[in-house]
């Protein structure tokens, strides 16, 4: 399941719009920026927060700049919390100036009349980790310090940092069968990201997770923007499909989160059918290299990517699989459906696969994860496996931490013969 979806309604309410701003690309900044260097009496751990921090987006979606304009001797700080446009979260750029508190090596800022809390802590001398929390959701960001302190300079730096990413909406036709076995035509909604230059591109089909037992609304279209940024920079087109009954896709959501074998089988059959349709559609497009496809996905989407490579109708077109935190059901089920599914797919996958998990995953503990990899490899599959150290918050959100997994994915794609284009 994707934690990214949880932030939608909360972050919409978080953003308090400033007026009279200087528009720096996709981020609003106030006209009266006034940066005051820390005085000698400010303790070094507090003084380290002074300055302008930028270069990333909350969960890869909401651009954010933090300006720590002034730090007082008691640890209070005047900050500007600025943010950009995030169409997927229905947020329009704005900013707010408020007071934060520096204590115990962290900068705390309260927003939304105290209903939301943002905390920042140093990762290094030049980077901050940021955590946004409410009672319902959380988000993560990594910001880099810049020497720019005036609106014109900040505009210049922001322009250099930001790479616009635009998605095209696709309508993908598929054929399913109703309860009586009668063929029925449906349309799946998908987002397409592709390089701005002309030509044909290898494609990554990025598969989403479950609704998390209703934690994520089935009506929400998941955009996978953070991952799309990465693959676009490597020269791939990226298709992010929504399976039946999710987002703008037609049909019924047929992936029940139950531990019964019949429910697991029915959900997988429906999901595999959707991927069939997406691959057939992609292969027919003039901008896609039909024999250069990679399946990737998070949670159920990662598990689905592995299983499709072993069982899917068009699996011969697949050249690689990247499995982020994959599994169909949590390890609380008495039957280990995940290990069994991985083992069944393994003998039919001729290429190496990449498996990426993190300690602290709320659904899968390290022994379960290692069991999945072992079941796959003992059945004949080839897996390069990375189990990352605990991440801020929930390790199941690993796919959002691009800088963490980027070296492993770079190496995997290059080993498959997909050099950066």
C-alpha positions in Angstrom: 0.0 0.0 0.0 1.3 3.5 -0.6 1.6 5.9 2.2 1.9 8.7 -0.3 -1.8 8.8 -0.8 -2.4 9.5 2.9 -0.9 12.9 2.6 -3.4 14.3 0.2 -6.2 15.6 2.3 -3.9 16.6 5.1 -1.4 18.5 3.0 -4.2 20.3 1.2 -5.3 21.8 4.5 -1.7 22.4 5.6 -0.8 25.0 3.1 -1.7 28.5 4.3 -1.4 30.8 1.3 0.8 33.9 1.5 0.1 36.9 -0.7 2.4 39.5 -2.2 4.9 36.8 -3.1 7.7 36.6 -5.6 7.1 33.6 -7.9 10.2 31.5 -8.2 9.4 28.9 -10.8 6.9 26.6 -9.0 7.4 28.0 -5.5 6.0 31.2 -4.0 8.4 33.4 -1.9 7.7 36.6 0.0 9.0 39.9 -1.3 10.5 41.0 2.0 13.0 38.2 2.6 15.4 39.3 5.4 18.1 36.9 6.3 20.0 37.7 9.5 23.2 35.7 10.1 23.4 34.1 13.6 25.2 36.1 16.2 28.1 34.7 18.2 25.9 33.9 21.2 23.8 31.4 19.2 24.9 27.9 20.0 26.4 26.1 16.9 23.8 23.4 16.8 21.1 26.0 16.6 23.0 28.3 14.2 23.4 25.4 11.8 19.7 25.8 10.8 20.2 29.4 9.6 19.8 30.0 5.8 17.8 28.8 2.9 17.1 25.1 2.3 15.6 23.7 -0.9 15.9 21.2 -3.7 13.3 18.5 -2.9 9.6 18.0 -2.5 7.4 16.4 0.2 7.1 12.7 -0.8 8.5 13.8 -4.2 5.3 15.7 -4.9 5.0 19.0 -3.1 7.9 21.4 -3.8 9.1 23.1 -0.6 11.6 25.8 0.4 12.5 26.6 4.1 13.9 30.0 4.9 15.3 30.3 8.5 15.6 34.1 8.5 16.5 34.8 12.2 17.5 32.7 15.2 17.2 34.2 18.7 19.3 33.3 21.7 16.4 31.4 23.3 16.2 29.1 20.3 13.1 30.6 18.7 13.5 31.1 14.9 11.6 33.2 12.3 11.0 30.9 9.4 9.3 31.1 6.0 7.5 27.9 5.0 7.1 28.1 1.2 5.7 25.5 -1.2 4.8 25.1 -4.8 2.2 23.6 -7.0 1.2 20.0 -6.6 -1.7 19.2 -8.9 -2.0 15.7 -7.7 -2.7 17.0 -4.2 -4.8 20.0 -5.4 -2.4 22.4 -3.9 -1.5 25.8 -5.4 1.8 27.6 -4.4 1.9 29.8 -1.4 3.9 30.7 1.8 3.6 31.5 5.4 6.0 33.3 7.8 5.8 31.9 11.3 7.9 31.1 14.4 9.7 27.8 15.1 11.6 26.4 18.0 15.1 24.9 18.0 15.7 22.4 20.7 17.6 19.1 21.1 19.0 19.4 17.6 15.7 19.8 15.8 13.7 22.7 14.4 10.0 22.4 15.1 7.3 24.4 13.3 3.6 24.2 14.0 1.1 24.8 11.1 -2.6 24.7 10.7 -3.2 26.2 14.2 -1.2 23.4 15.7 -2.9 20.5 13.9 0.2 19.9 11.8 3.8 19.7 12.9 7.0 19.9 10.9 10.4 19.0 12.3 13.8 19.3 10.6 17.0 17.8 11.7 20.5 17.9 10.2 21.6 15.0 8.1 24.9 16.7 7.3 26.3 20.2 7.3 24.5 20.9 4.0 21.3 18.8 4.2 18.2 18.7 6.4 15.7 15.9 6.8 12.1 17.1 7.2 9.1 15.3 8.6 5.6 16.5 8.4 3.1 14.9 10.7 -0.6 15.1 11.7 -2.8 12.6 13.4 -3.6 11.0 10.0 -0.5 11.2 7.8 3.1 12.0 7.4 5.5 13.1 4.7 9.3 13.2 4.2 11.7 15.5 2.5 15.5 16.1 2.2 16.6 19.7 1.7 20.0 21.1 0.7 21.4 24.4 1.9 22.0 27.1 -0.7 24.0 30.3 -0.4 21.3 32.3 -2.2 19.5 34.7 0.1 17.7 37.2 -2.2 14.6 36.7 -4.3 16.5 37.1 -7.6 19.3 34.7 -6.5 16.7 32.2 -5.2 14.8 32.4 -8.5 18.0 31.5 -10.3 18.8 28.6 -8.0 15.3 27.2 -8.1 15.2 27.4 -11.9 18.4 25.3 -12.0 17.1 22.8 -9.5 13.6 22.2 -10.8 12.9 20.0 -13.8 9.3 20.4 -14.8 7.5 17.1 -15.1 4.2 16.9 -16.9 1.9 13.8 -17.1 -0.4 12.9 -20.0 -3.6 11.2 -19.2 -4.1 7.9 -21.0 -7.2 5.8 -21.5 -6.1 2.2 -21.9 -8.7 -0.3 -23.3 -8.9 -3.7 -21.7 -11.2 -6.7 -22.0 -12.5 -8.5 -18.9 -15.3 -10.8 -18.2 -18.4 -10.4 -16.0 -19.7 -12.9 -13.5 -21.3 -14.9 -16.3 -18.1 -15.0 -18.3 -19.3 -12.5 -20.9 -16.5 -10.3 -22.4 -16.7 -6.7 -21.3 -14.7 -3.7 -22.5 -13.3 -1.3 -19.8 -11.0 1.6 -19.8 -8.1 2.0 -17.4 -6.8 5.5 -16.5 -3.0 5.9 -16.5 -0.5 8.7 -16.4 2.3 8.9 -19.0 5.6 10.6 -18.4 8.0 10.7 -21.3 11.2 12.6 -22.2 10.7 15.9 -24.0 12.8 14.9 -27.0 11.3 12.9 -29.9 12.0 9.2 -30.5 11.2 5.8 -29.1 11.9 5.1 -25.5 12.2 2.1 -23.2 9.3 2.1 -20.7 8.9 1.5 -17.0 5.4 0.4 -16.0 5.0 1.4 -12.4 2.4 -0.5 -10.5 0.6 0.9 -7.4 -0.2 -0.8 -4.1 -3.5 -1.5 -2.3 -5.8 0.9 -0.6 -4.5 -0.2 2.8 -7.9 -1.3 4.0 -9.3 2.1 3.1 -6.4 4.3 4.3 -6.1 5.4 0.7 -9.2 6.3 -1.2 -9.9 4.1 -4.2 -10.9 7.3 -6.1 -7.4 8.7 -5.7 -5.1 8.7 -8.8 -1.6 7.8 -7.6 1.0 9.7 -9.6 4.4 8.1 -8.6 6.0 11.5 -9.5 9.2 10.9 -7.4 9.9 7.6 -9.2 8.9 9.1 -12.6 11.5 11.9 -12.1 14.2 9.3 -11.6 13.3 7.2 -14.6 12.8 10.2 -16.9 16.3 11.4 -16.1 17.6 8.0 -17.3 15.7 8.4 -20.6 12.7 6.2 -19.9 9.0 6.8 -20.6 7.0 5.9 -17.5 3.4 4.6 -17.4 1.6 4.7 -14.1 -1.7 2.7 -14.6 -4.6 2.6 -12.1 -6.1 -0.9 -11.9 -9.8 -1.6 -12.1 -11.9 0.5 -9.8 -9.0 2.8 -8.8 -8.6 6.4 -9.7 -10.3 7.1 -13.0 -10.3 3.5 -14.1 -13.6 1.8 -14.9 -14.8 -1.5 -13.3 -14.9 -2.8 -9.8 -12.0 -2.8 -7.4 -11.4 -6.5 -7.2 -8.4 -6.9 -4.9 -9.8 -7.7 -1.5 -7.4 -7.5 1.4 -8.2 -10.9 2.9 -6.2 -13.9 3.8 -8.4 -16.5 2.1 -6.8 -18.3 -0.9 -9.8 -17.6 -3.1 -9.6 -13.8 -2.4 -5.9 -13.7 -3.1 -6.3 -15.7 -6.4 -9.2 -13.5 -7.6 -7.3 -10.3 -6.8 -4.2 -11.4 -8.6 -6.1 -12.6 -11.6 -7.8 -9.2 -11.9 -4.5 -7.4 -11.5 -2.6 -9.6 -14.0 -5.4 -8.9 -16.5 -4.9 -5.2 -16.1 -1.2 -5.4 -16.6 -1.9 -7.5 -19.8 -3.9 -4.6 -21.2 -1.3 -2.0 -20.2 1.5 -3.8 -21.8 -0.4 -4.5 -25.0 -1.3 -0.8 -25.2 2.2 0.3 -24.6 3.7 -2.0 -27.2 1.5 -0.4 -29.8 2.6 3.2 -29.1 5.0 4.8 -31.6 7.1 6.4 -28.7 7.7 3.1 -27.0 10.4 0.5 -27.6 8.1 -2.5 -27.3 10.9 -5.0 -26.5 12.5 -2.8 -23.8 10.0 -2.9 -20.9 10.7 -2.9 -17.2 8.0 -3.6 -14.6 8.3 -1.9 -11.2 6.0 -1.3 -8.4 5.5 -0.7 -4.7 3.9 -3.1 -2.2 1.2 -5.1 -4.1 2.6 -3.4 -7.2 6.1 -4.9 -6.6 4.7 -8.3 -5.9 2.5 -8.0 -9.0 5.5 -7.0 -11.1 7.4 -10.2 -10.1 4.5 -12.5 -10.7 3.7 -11.0 -14.1 7.2 -11.6 -15.2 6.7 -15.2 -14.5 3.0 -15.7 -15.4 1.8 -12.8 -17.5 0.6 -13.2 -21.1 3.1 -10.7 -22.5 6.0 -11.6 -20.1 8.3 -12.1 -23.1 8.4 -8.3 -23.5 9.7 -7.8 -19.9 13.4 -7.3 -19.5 13.6 -6.3 -15.9 11.7 -6.1 -12.6 12.2 -3.7 -9.7 10.3 -4.8 -6.6 9.8 -2.1 -3.9 8.6 -3.6 -0.6 6.6 -6.2 -2.4 3.9 -8.4 -1.0 0.2 -9.1 -1.7 -0.9 -9.5 1.9 0.7 -8.7 5.3 2.7 -11.3 7.0 -0.2 -11.7 9.6 -1.9 -14.3 7.3 -1.6 -17.8 8.5 -0.7 -18.9 5.0 2.4 -17.3 3.5 0.8 -16.4 0.1 3.7 -14.0 -0.7 6.4 -16.7 -0.5 4.3 -19.2 -2.4 3.6 -16.7 -5.2 7.2 -15.7 -5.6 8.3 -19.3 -5.7 5.7 -20.2 -8.4 6.9 -17.3 -10.6 10.6 -17.9 -10.2 11.2 -20.7 -12.6 9.7 -18.8 -15.5 11.8 -15.6 -15.2 15.0 -15.8 -17.2 16.5 -12.4 -16.1 17.8 -11.1 -12.8 15.4 -9.1 -10.7 15.9 -6.3 -8.1 14.3 -6.5 -4.6 14.4 -3.4 -2.4 13.0 -3.5 1.2 13.8 -1.6 4.4 13.9 -2.5 8.0 10.9 -1.1 9.9 8.4 -1.9 7.2 5.0 -2.0 9.0 3.8 -5.0 6.9 6.9 -7.1 6.5 9.6 -7.7 9.2 13.1 -8.7 8.0 12.6 -12.5 8.6 9.5 -12.5 6.4 11.3 -10.4 3.7 14.3 -12.7 3.7 11.9 -15.6 3.5 10.3 -14.2 0.3 13.8 -13.8 -1.3 14.8 -17.3 -0.2 11.6 -18.8 -1.6 12.2 -17.1 -5.0 15.9 -17.9 -5.3 15.5 -21.5 -4.1 12.9 -22.0 -6.8 15.3 -20.8 -9.5 14.8 -17.1 -9.6 17.7 -14.6 -9.6 17.4 -11.7 -7.2 19.7 -8.9 -6.2 18.4 -8.0 -2.7 18.9 -4.9 -0.6 17.5 -4.6 2.9 18.1 -0.9 3.9 18.5 0.4 7.4 15.5 1.9 9.1 14.1 4.9 7.3 12.3 7.9 8.9 8.8 6.8 9.7 7.6 3.6 7.9 10.1 1.5 6.0 7.2 0.4 3.7 7.6 3.9 2.1 11.0 3.1 0.7 10.0 3.9 -2.8 9.7 7.6 -1.9 13.4 7.7 -0.7 14.9 8.0 -4.2 18.4 8.9 -3.0 18.5 5.7 -0.9 17.8 3.3 -3.7 19.1 5.2 -6.7 22.6 3.6 -6.6 21.1 0.1 -6.6 18.7 0.8 -9.4 21.4 2.6 -11.5 23.6 -0.5 -11.2 20.7 -2.9 -12.0 19.6 -1.1 -15.1 23.1 -0.7 -16.4 23.8 -4.4 -15.8 20.6 -5.2 -17.9 22.0 -3.1 -20.7 19.9 0.0 -20.0 22.5 2.7 -19.9 21.5 6.3 -19.1 20.3 7.9 -22.4 
